[in-house]
Amino acid sequence: DAGVTQSPTHLIKTRGQQVTLRCSPKSGHDTVSWYQQALGQGPQFIFQYYEEEERQRGNFPDRFSGHQFPNYSSELNVNALLLGDSALYLCASSLVITDTQYFGPGTRLTVL
Amino acid sequence: DAKTTQPPSMDCAEGRAANLPCNHSTISGNEYVYWYRQIHSQGPQYIIHGLKNNETNEMASLIITEDRKSSTLILPHATLRDTAVYYCIVRALLSSQGGSEKLVFGKGTKLTVNP
């Protein structure tokens, strides 16, 4: 049973560019949450998708957007990248009924 | 903001039990206590969760006080691979907005298991 997978593993972008990160949830899971983890900090909640809709959103600007597909996979898009967007981006999936969130390995984004 | 307080760091000898405390004095009746750990640069790993009864699984035991204001995660026989940051999180299960309630991470406890 595959766990949560994320791609790519690492990514280097320059300021002003746009980036798309991808997440495939654990088999059977229908909810995907995205978190940003800056160096030395705990993960911070960005948003959550359930039934292809954004259900909750953390304190992140509109430059951060997402999507959930019918197969429950999800994308995180960040526009107009800033140096401060450099972080580990984590995806977590859950089955809404049982609700425990399981994390993927993350995507390390570096903005130069 | 995180609703929990944890010591910033702890040490434990390999083979001994590691007892990680967590204070959550403002926990609500419908909130669970969750524990995750994060090994350097990896995604957080779910360990265990509970509401009010003590819980045990293959990884750890969770002891919640009767008043639910604090809890302890116990790793019965710590190994070097248990060196990680351990996060204690309290959260309700479902969000009123639909979907599951988000996880709010604090700074966690950096556990170092020494040989």
HADDOCK unambig.tbl for C-alpha pairs under 7 A between the chains (distance, minus, plus):
assign (segid A and resid 31 and name CA) (segid B and resid 99 and name CA) 6.90 0.50 0.50
assign (segid A and resid 41 and name CA) (segid B and resid 107 and name CA) 6.50 0.50 0.50
assign (segid A and resid 42 and name CA) (segid B and resid 105 and name CA) 5.50 0.50 0.50
assign (segid A and resid 42 and name CA) (segid B and resid 106 and name CA) 5.94 0.50 0.50
assign (segid A and resid 42 and name CA) (segid B and resid 107 and name CA) 5.61 0.50 0.50
assign (segid A and resid 43 and name CA) (segid B and resid 105 and name CA) 6.05 0.50 0.50
assign (segid A and resid 44 and name CA) (segid B and resid 104 and name CA) 6.99 0.50 0.50
assign (segid A and resid 44 and name CA) (segid B and resid 105 and name CA) 6.93 0.50 0.50
assign (segid A and resid 45 and name CA) (segid B and resid 102 and name CA) 6.83 0.50 0.50
assign (segid A and resid 50 and name CA) (segid B and resid 99 and name CA) 5.89 0.50 0.50
assign (segid A and resid 55 and name CA) (segid B and resid 97 and name CA) 6.00 0.50 0.50
assign (segid A and resid 55 and name CA) (segid B and resid 98 and name CA) 6.06 0.50 0.50
assign (segid A and resid 55 and name CA) (segid B and resid 99 and name CA) 6.50 0.50 0.50
assign (segid A and resid 56 and name CA) (segid B and resid 97 and name CA) 6.81 0.50 0.50
assign (segid A and resid 90 and name CA) (segid B and resid 43 and name CA) 6.67 0.50 0.50
assign (segid A and resid 96 and name CA) (segid B and resid 99 and name CA) 5.91 0.50 0.50
assign (segid A and resid 96 and name CA) (segid B and resid 100 and name CA) 5.92 0.50 0.50
assign (segid A and resid 99 and name CA) (segid B and resid 93 and name CA) 6.45 0.50 0.50
assign (segid A and resid 99 and name CA) (segid B and resid 100 and name CA) 6.09 0.50 0.50
assign (segid A and resid 102 and name CA) (segid B and resid 45 and name CA) 6.96 0.50 0.50
assign (segid A and resid 102 and name CA) (segid B and resid 46 and name CA) 6.40 0.50 0.50
assign (segid A and resid 103 and name CA) (segid B and resid 43 and name CA) 5.65 0.50 0.50
assign (segid A and resid 103 and name CA) (segid B and resid 44 and name CA) 5.94 0.50 0.50
assign (segid A and resid 103 and name CA) (segid B and resid 45 and name CA) 6.62 0.50 0.50
assign (segid A and resid 104 and name CA) (segid B and resid 43 and name CA) 5.60 0.50 0.50
assign (segid A and resid 105 and name CA) (segid B and resid 42 and name CA) 5.37 0.50 0.50
assign (segid A and resid 105 and name CA) (segid B and resid 43 and name CA) 4.47 0.50 0.50
assign (segid A and resid 106 and name CA) (segid B and resid 42 and name CA) 6.92 0.50 0.50
assign (segid A and resid 106 and name CA) (segid B and resid 43 and name CA) 5.86 0.50 0.50
